[in-house]
Amino acid sequence: RTVEAVLMPEAPEPTVLVRARPIEGSNRPPEYPREARRRSEEGTVLLVLWVSADGSVGEVRIGRSSGRARLDREALRAAARWRFAPATRDGVPVGSEFELDVEFRLVDRQ
């Protein structure tokens, strides 16, 4: 009976992934569209953003609509200008997807 020795590859080092995060104080929230305010429109838009390795937003799309086109458009417009601390993989900045709810609520309604 013959026994063969098989070399096992070394186990790879574990990968440490840190998610992207908004830079505190540098991202202006969306403005409430005047017509939406006048019509008492409210809602929450789920945005899906591609955050590049340099922290800029490369692409923004709607993951779930607020049901109000004006609110959706304003959320997209605002998010396209935001900056993030990019995700990192083993300490190296990488592009990544980031989901964020943008809520439009009228707080001054009676």
N, C-alpha and C positions, 0 to 999 in steps of 0.2 A: 504494500500500500504506500503511495507517494503522497507527501504533504507539501503543498506549495505555500511559500510565504507571500503574502499580499501586502504591499505597502499601502497604508491608509493615508490619504491626503490630510494635511494639517487642517484643523478646524479654523474657519475664518474668524477674525476678530469680530466681536459683536458691533453692529452698526448703531451709532447713537444719532437719532433723528430728533431735532428740535423744530417744532412748528413755527411758522411765520406768526407775527403778532403786530397789531397796529402800534405805531409810535405814538405814545401818550402825548396829547396836547398839540399834535401837528396836523391832524385830520379834521377839517371842518365838517360838521354834520350837514346833511342836505337841508336846503331851505324848503320850507313848506310852500308849495305852489299856491299863489294867491287865489286862483280859481278853485283849487281843491279846498282851500280854507273856506271860501265863500259858500261852497256846496256842502260843507261839513263832511268831506271825504276823509276817511281814516283807513289804515291798513298796515300790514307788515309785509315787506318784500324780502325774500331770501335771495341774497346775491351770492354768486359763485365767482370768485376772483382768481386770476392767475397772477401770483406774485413772483416777479422775476428775482434772480439771484442778487440784483442790485437794490431790491426793495420797492421798485416801482410796480405799478399795476399794469400788466401787459394786456389783459383781457378781462372784461366783466360781462357776465350774462345773468339772466334771471333764472334762479332755480325754482322759485315759486312766486307767482305774481301776487300783488296785494289785491288784485281785482280792479284796480284803478290805474289807468294808463298814465295819468299825470304823475302819480306817486312813483310808479315804476321808473319813468323817464328821469325824474329828479334823483332817485337813488342811484341809477346808473351814471348820471352826469357827475354827481359828487364823488362816487367811489373811484372813478377813472383818475382822479387827481390825488388820491390818498397815497401815503408812503407807509411802508412796513419795515420792521426788522425782518429780514428774510429768514426762511427756514434754513437750517444747517444740517448737513450730514457729516458726522465726524469732524465738526468744527468748520466745514467748508460751506459757504453759502450756496444754496441750490434753489431753483424755481419750484414752486409748489402751489397747490390749489388751496384756497381758503374760503370757507363759507361764513356768511355774516347776515344776521337779521337786521334790517333797517325798519324801525317802527315809526309810523306817523300817527300821532295822537294829538287831538285838540284838547289842550289843558285849560283853555280859557272859555270853554263852553259852559253855559249854565244849565 
